[in-house]
Amino acid sequence: FTTEEIKQLRLEWYPQNSQALPPTCDGSVKVLGVPMDSPIVNFTILIFLETAAYGGDLEFPTHGFTLKPKIGTVIMFPSNTNFISTFTDVGIGDLICARIQVKSFNGYKYDMKKFPGNYKVWF
């Protein structure tokens, strides 16, 4: 994909003892209460600047997948309803990450068939 523009860049700080927020999707909007993919944001990039000693894992509940990030880890994933995500409770230490939301020139439609294999072994 070719980047058209960065739609938003924000720093997120989850201090020690923060509780997990409800899972969300950066690239979706609710239409009549139903989450729908939005053409405004196609990809989310997370850059982990500080990670918690306990908790603060990146979780994709729809895939049953959790990733324990390390400082400097960069993760990019489609911003659509297939990739709803959240962070687990932060127990010890702080979690700080930069969240970048990107729009591509041609848009992006996630097709699971184009990504064969077991994503759980990619990390």
Disulfide bonds with the S-S distance in Angstrom:
none
